[in-house]
Amino acid sequence: MNCRAGVSAGNYIVGTGITPGTFVVTVNTNSSVVLSQSAVASGSQTLYFNPSLTGVTRAQAGAALSFTLSTTSNVITGASTSG
């Protein structure tokens, strides 16, 4: 899965384990994304990406992908499609 589909630097992220206001800093590889803040939970989570802070719902998000989070890390890995 290429996580770049619908995900780019500056996209805001919403999901379990993600602090409100967190955004994508860079997309490192096809399955790794660097966030502006560290995750606050661990495990596999579905995250929603949107270029703005408003309208981040499943129907309006630019992409919904499952990633593996690790507390105290701002790198999320293992992108796969979700939805």
C-alpha positions in Angstrom: 0.0 0.0 0.0 1.4 3.4 -0.9 0.4 5.7 2.0 1.1 8.7 -0.2 -2.3 8.2 -1.8 -4.3 11.1 -0.2 -1.6 11.9 2.4 0.8 14.7 2.2 2.8 17.1 4.3 0.6 19.5 6.1 -2.5 17.2 6.3 -4.1 17.1 9.8 -4.6 13.8 11.4 -7.5 12.5 13.6 -7.7 9.2 15.3 -7.2 7.3 18.6 -3.8 8.0 20.0 -3.3 11.2 18.1 -3.2 14.6 19.9 -5.6 17.2 18.4 -3.8 19.5 16.0 -1.2 16.9 14.9 -0.2 17.1 11.3 2.0 15.3 8.8 5.5 16.7 8.6 6.8 14.3 5.9 6.0 11.1 4.2 9.3 9.1 4.5 8.5 6.0 2.6 5.5 4.1 1.2 4.6 3.0 4.7 6.1 5.6 7.1 4.9 9.1 8.1 6.5 11.6 10.4 4.0 13.5 12.6 4.3 16.9 14.3 3.7 15.3 17.7 4.3 11.9 19.2 1.5 9.4 19.5 -0.1 9.0 22.9 -1.2 5.4 22.4 0.3 2.2 20.9 -1.1 -0.3 18.6 -2.9 -0.5 15.2 -5.3 2.5 14.6 -7.3 3.9 11.8 -6.2 7.5 11.2 -8.0 10.1 9.1 -6.1 12.7 7.0 -7.4 16.0 5.9 -5.8 19.3 4.6 -7.9 21.3 7.1 -8.9 21.0 10.8 -12.6 21.0 9.8 -14.6 18.2 8.3 -12.4 15.4 9.3 -14.9 12.6 9.2 -14.7 9.3 7.4 -16.9 10.7 4.6 -14.8 13.9 4.2 -11.3 12.8 5.0 -8.8 12.7 2.2 -7.6 9.3 3.2 -8.2 6.8 5.9 -5.3 4.4 6.6 -4.4 2.0 9.4 -1.0 2.6 11.0 0.9 1.1 13.9 1.5 3.7 16.7 4.0 3.7 19.4 3.8 6.0 22.4 6.5 8.7 22.6 7.3 8.3 18.8 6.3 10.7 16.1 6.8 8.1 13.3 3.9 5.9 12.4 4.4 2.8 10.2 2.7 0.0 8.4 0.1 1.9 6.3 -2.8 -0.1 4.9 -6.1 1.0 3.5 -9.1 1.2 5.8 -12.7 1.8 5.3 
